[in-house]
Amino acid sequence: MSSLSNITVGVIGASGYTGAELIRLLATHPRAHIGVLTANTHADKSLSEVFPHLAAVDLPPVIKTAEADWTGVDAIFCGLPHGTSQEVISNLPKDVKVIDLSADFRFRDRATYAEWYGHDHRAPDLQGEAIYGLTEHYRDQIKTGRLIACPGCYPTAALLALLPLFEAKAVEPEDIIIDAKSGTSGAGRSLKEAQLFCEVAEGIHPYNIAHHRHAPEIEQELSAVAGRAIVVSFTPHLMPMNRGELLTIYARLAPGVDAETAREVLAKRYADEFFVRVAAPGNIPATRHVRGSNFCLIGVFADRLPGRVIVVSVIDNLVKGASGQAIQNFNLMFDLPETLGLEQQPLFP
């Protein structure tokens, strides 16, 4: 490892939205030193040419991943598109810690990965080594892990809200409905017709109805707690905003449990968690309450339908849903305070 003052890190995929957010956050991290930046499409440029908002940060030039020298690098953040991380990570030095932000190592079952991503896993040995990086629920495993698979943004918001309710058997595992809405940055920075201004502005639309790849990721974690296969109804929507994510979750309460009891379950579970807050009764979470921060805010409400509860979970998809959670895991892996570099409060309004 590097000296006590600096932990040298590299960022693969530095020209994407999650790469830019990683660099923005790492720039003020008191223990992280950015030593390597790679982005094949922008190689041989300064990062200020790619992201002018980062021009004041002293950074190495952007190079191709194949040209990177990982000597002296302690940790690598990988922000490549899904399906491309596994082969790149396979070729990294085995003594370097890796925090992957793609979906390549999130699934424990190879058949599930192949079903949803259309090909067999190309690094099955590493897939078995990877730790699912939902920090508040896998903290002990992350501390000793070498390869961390950061959750998707929708699963992060959904699982932080649902896992404690499943653990306490406060809700029935059937009939879970997740109505999800996200800003356009969640779809990445590559050019897509559905992300053109005229396609997104002044309207909202659902996408990947009944076959979004985050559904089986949510189901994997809920099934592990329930002890049997769980299927959820999950529908994402694209919102005309850059960042932010709001999930409205509908569930059937267990016998003898009311909405206030469900709220108390969540409040007790997260009482000692800095980044997960449960709203006071009657307070409605909104994306602007967490924008630019690593916080997740959860609200719980009684449905008009008897025996049902509505849970609202909000995060910034680029921070808690991606780069912020990645740095939170990085801190754990290097025995640092979990909040280091992530103390910034939400931007409001």
C-alpha positions in Angstrom: 0.0 0.0 0.0 1.0 3.6 -0.5 2.1 5.9 2.3 -0.2 6.7 5.2 -1.1 10.1 3.6 -2.0 8.8 0.1 -3.8 5.8 -1.3 -3.1 5.8 -5.1 -6.2 5.0 -7.2 -7.0 4.6 -10.8 -10.2 5.2 -12.7 -11.1 3.1 -15.7 -13.8 4.7 -17.8 -13.0 8.2 -16.7 -15.0 9.9 -19.5 -18.4 8.6 -18.4 -20.8 10.1 -15.9 -19.9 7.8 -13.1 -16.2 8.4 -13.9 -16.6 12.2 -13.8 -18.5 11.9 -10.5 -15.8 9.6 -9.0 -13.1 12.2 -9.9 -15.2 15.1 -8.5 -15.6 13.3 -5.2 -12.1 11.9 -5.1 -10.6 15.3 -5.7 -11.4 16.4 -2.2 -10.8 13.0 -0.5 -8.0 13.5 2.0 -6.5 10.1 1.5 -7.0 9.3 -2.2 -4.5 10.3 -4.9 -5.6 9.8 -8.5 -2.7 8.3 -10.3 -4.2 6.8 -13.5 -7.1 7.8 -15.7 -8.2 5.7 -18.7 -10.8 6.3 -21.3 -10.2 4.8 -24.7 -12.4 7.2 -26.7 -10.7 10.2 -25.2 -7.1 9.0 -24.8 -4.3 11.5 -25.0 -6.5 14.3 -23.8 -6.5 16.2 -20.5 -9.6 15.5 -18.5 -10.3 19.2 -18.6 -10.9 18.9 -22.3 -13.5 16.1 -21.6 -15.0 17.7 -18.5 -14.3 21.4 -18.2 -15.9 21.5 -14.8 -12.9 19.5 -13.5 -10.3 21.9 -14.9 -9.1 23.1 -11.5 -8.2 19.5 -10.4 -4.6 18.4 -10.9 -5.0 15.1 -12.8 -2.9 12.8 -14.9 -3.5 12.7 -18.7 -6.2 10.3 -20.0 -4.7 7.2 -21.6 -6.0 3.9 -23.1 -6.6 1.2 -20.6 -4.2 -1.2 -22.4 -1.4 1.4 -21.9 -1.9 1.9 -18.1 0.9 1.1 -15.7 -0.7 -0.1 -12.5 2.5 -0.2 -10.6 2.0 1.5 -7.2 -1.8 1.7 -7.6 -3.7 0.4 -4.6 -7.3 0.5 -5.8 -9.0 0.8 -9.2 -12.5 2.1 -9.8 -14.0 0.6 -13.0 -16.7 2.6 -14.6 -17.1 0.8 -17.9 -20.3 -0.2 -19.6 -22.0 -3.5 -18.7 -20.4 -6.5 -20.4 -17.0 -4.9 -20.8 -15.6 -4.8 -17.2 -15.2 -8.5 -16.7 -12.4 -9.0 -19.3 -10.6 -5.8 -18.3 -10.7 -6.7 -14.6 -9.4 -10.2 -15.3 -6.2 -8.6 -16.7 -5.6 -6.3 -13.7 -2.9 -7.1 -11.1 -4.3 -9.6 -8.5 -3.0 -7.6 -5.6 -5.0 -4.4 -6.5 -8.4 -3.9 -4.9 -11.1 -3.3 -7.5 -14.5 -1.5 -7.1 -16.6 -2.2 -10.2 -19.6 0.0 -11.0 -20.9 -2.1 -13.8 -23.3 -5.1 -13.5 -20.7 -7.6 -14.5 -20.1 -9.1 -11.0 -23.4 -8.4 -9.3 -25.0 -11.7 -9.9 -24.0 -14.8 -7.8 -25.7 -17.2 -10.2 -24.0 -17.5 -13.7 -27.2 -18.7 -15.4 -29.1 -15.6 -14.2 -26.3 -13.4 -15.5 -26.4 -15.2 -18.9 -30.2 -15.0 -19.1 -30.3 -11.2 -18.5 -27.1 -10.1 -20.3 -27.2 -12.4 -23.3 -23.9 -14.2 -22.9 -22.0 -16.5 -20.5 -19.8 -14.8 -17.9 -16.3 -14.3 -19.2 -14.7 -14.3 -15.8 -16.5 -16.9 -13.7 -13.7 -17.3 -11.2 -13.9 -13.6 -10.4 -17.7 -13.7 -10.3 -17.5 -16.1 -7.4 -15.0 -13.8 -5.6 -17.0 -10.6 -5.9 -18.8 -9.1 -2.9 -22.1 -7.3 -3.5 -21.4 -3.7 -2.5 -24.6 -2.6 -0.8 -22.6 -1.0 2.0 -25.1 -0.8 4.8 -25.9 -4.5 4.4 -22.6 -6.2 3.5 -20.2 -4.0 5.4 -18.2 -6.9 7.1 -17.6 -8.7 3.8 -16.7 -5.5 1.9 -14.0 -4.7 4.5 -12.1 -7.8 3.6 -13.0 -8.1 -0.1 -10.7 -7.5 -3.1 -13.4 -7.2 -5.8 -16.5 -5.2 -5.0 -19.5 -5.2 -7.3 -21.4 -2.0 -6.6 -25.2 -2.3 -6.9 -27.2 -0.6 -9.6 -28.9 2.6 -8.8 -32.4 1.3 -8.7 -31.5 -1.8 -6.6 -29.7 0.5 -4.1 -32.8 2.6 -3.5 -35.1 -0.4 -3.5 -33.0 -2.7 -1.3 -32.2 0.0 1.3 -36.0 0.4 1.7 -37.1 -3.2 1.5 -34.4 -5.4 3.1 -35.1 -4.4 6.7 -38.8 -5.0 6.1 -38.1 -8.4 4.8 -35.6 -9.2 7.6 -38.2 -8.2 10.2 -41.0 -10.0 8.3 -43.0 -6.7 8.4 -44.2 -7.1 4.8 -45.4 -10.1 2.8 -42.9 -11.1 0.1 -45.5 -11.3 -2.6 -47.1 -8.5 -4.4 -44.2 -6.1 -4.2 -44.6 -3.3 -6.7 -41.8 -0.9 -7.4 -42.6 2.3 -9.5 -39.2 3.8 -10.2 -38.2 7.1 -11.8 -34.7 8.3 -12.7 -32.8 11.2 -14.3 -31.3 10.6 -17.7 -27.7 10.3 -16.4 -28.7 6.8 -15.2 -28.6 5.6 -18.8 -25.0 6.6 -19.3 -23.2 9.1 -21.6 -23.3 7.3 -24.9 -25.5 8.7 -27.6 -29.0 7.2 -27.6 -32.1 8.4 -29.4 -34.2 8.0 -26.3 -32.0 10.5 -24.5 -32.1 13.3 -27.0 -33.5 16.6 -25.6 -36.7 16.4 -27.6 -37.3 12.8 -26.5 -36.9 13.6 -22.8 -37.9 17.2 -22.1 -41.4 18.1 -21.1 -42.5 14.5 -20.6 -41.9 11.2 -18.8 -42.0 7.7 -20.2 -41.5 4.1 -18.9 -38.9 1.9 -20.5 -37.8 -1.8 -20.4 -41.3 -2.7 -19.1 -41.2 -6.1 -17.4 -37.6 -6.8 -18.5 -35.3 -4.3 -16.9 -32.1 -5.9 -15.8 -32.2 -4.4 -12.3 -35.3 -6.5 -11.4 -33.4 -9.8 -11.0 -30.7 -7.9 -9.0 -33.4 -6.7 -6.6 -34.9 -10.2 -6.5 -31.5 -11.9 -5.8 -31.1 -9.9 -2.6 -34.7 -10.2 -1.4 -34.7 -13.9 -2.1 -31.5 -14.4 0.0 -33.3 -12.8 3.0 -36.7 -14.5 2.3 -35.1 -17.9 1.9 -37.1 -18.6 -1.3 -37.4 -17.1 -4.8 -39.0 -13.6 -4.8 -40.4 -11.9 -7.9 -41.2 -8.2 -7.9 -43.1 -6.0 -10.3 -40.6 -3.3 -11.4 -41.2 -0.5 -13.9 -38.6 2.3 -14.4 -39.4 5.7 -15.9 -37.2 8.3 -17.5 -37.6 11.8 -16.1 -36.6 15.1 -17.7 -33.8 15.9 -15.2 -30.1 15.2 -15.1 -29.8 13.3 -11.8 -32.0 11.9 -9.1 -34.0 8.8 -8.4 -37.3 8.2 -6.7 -38.9 4.8 -6.0 -42.5 4.5 -4.8 -42.8 0.9 -3.4 -46.2 -0.7 -2.7 -46.3 -3.7 -0.3 -48.7 -5.8 1.7 -48.1 -5.6 5.4 -47.7 -8.8 7.5 -50.6 -9.6 9.9 -50.5 -7.4 13.0 -48.1 -4.9 11.4 -49.2 -1.3 10.5 -47.4 1.4 8.5 -46.0 3.1 11.7 -44.5 -0.2 12.8 -42.9 -0.6 9.4 -41.5 2.9 9.7 -40.1 2.0 13.1 -38.4 -1.1 11.7 -36.6 1.0 9.2 -35.8 3.8 11.7 -34.3 1.2 14.1 -32.3 -0.6 11.4 -30.7 2.7 10.2 -30.5 4.6 13.5 -26.7 4.4 13.4 -26.2 4.8 9.7 -24.9 8.2 8.5 -26.1 8.0 4.9 -29.5 6.4 5.3 -32.2 8.5 6.9 -35.9 7.7 7.6 -38.1 10.7 7.3 -40.4 11.7 10.2 -44.0 10.7 9.9 -45.8 12.8 7.2 -42.6 14.1 5.6 -42.4 13.2 1.9 -39.0 12.5 0.4 -38.0 14.2 -2.8 -35.0 13.9 -5.1 -34.0 17.5 -4.3 -33.5 16.5 -0.7 -30.5 14.3 -1.6 -29.2 15.9 -4.9 -25.4 15.8 -5.1 -25.1 13.8 -1.8 -24.5 10.2 -0.7 -27.7 10.1 1.3 -30.8 7.9 0.9 -34.0 9.3 2.4 -36.9 6.9 3.1 -40.5 7.7 3.9 -43.2 5.3 5.0 -47.0 5.9 4.6 -50.2 4.0 5.2 -52.0 3.2 2.0 -55.8 3.9 1.6 -56.1 0.2 0.8 -56.3 -1.7 4.2 -53.2 -3.7 5.0 -50.9 -2.1 2.6 -47.9 0.3 2.9 -46.3 2.8 0.6 -42.5 3.3 0.9 -40.7 6.1 -0.9 -37.0 5.9 -1.3 -34.9 8.7 -2.9 -31.2 8.9 -3.9 -28.9 10.7 -6.2 -28.3 8.0 -8.9 -24.8 9.2 -9.6 -23.7 9.4 -5.9 -25.4 6.9 -3.6 -26.5 5.0 -6.7 -23.0 4.8 -8.1 -19.8 6.7 -7.4 -20.5 7.8 -3.8 -21.3 4.3 -2.8 -18.2 3.1 -4.6 -16.1 5.5 -2.5 -18.0 4.5 0.7 -16.9 0.9 -0.1 -13.3 2.1 -0.9 -13.2 3.7 2.6 -14.2 0.4 4.2 -11.7 -1.6 2.2 -8.8 0.6 3.4 -10.0 0.9 7.0 -10.9 4.6 6.7 -13.9 6.4 8.2 -16.8 5.5 6.0 -17.9 9.1 5.5 -14.4 10.3 4.3 -14.8 12.4 1.1 -18.5 12.1 1.2 -19.6 14.6 3.8 -21.1 17.1 1.4 -24.7 18.0 2.1 -27.4 17.9 -0.6 -27.7 20.8 -3.0 -31.0 22.6 -2.5 -33.1 23.7 -4.3 
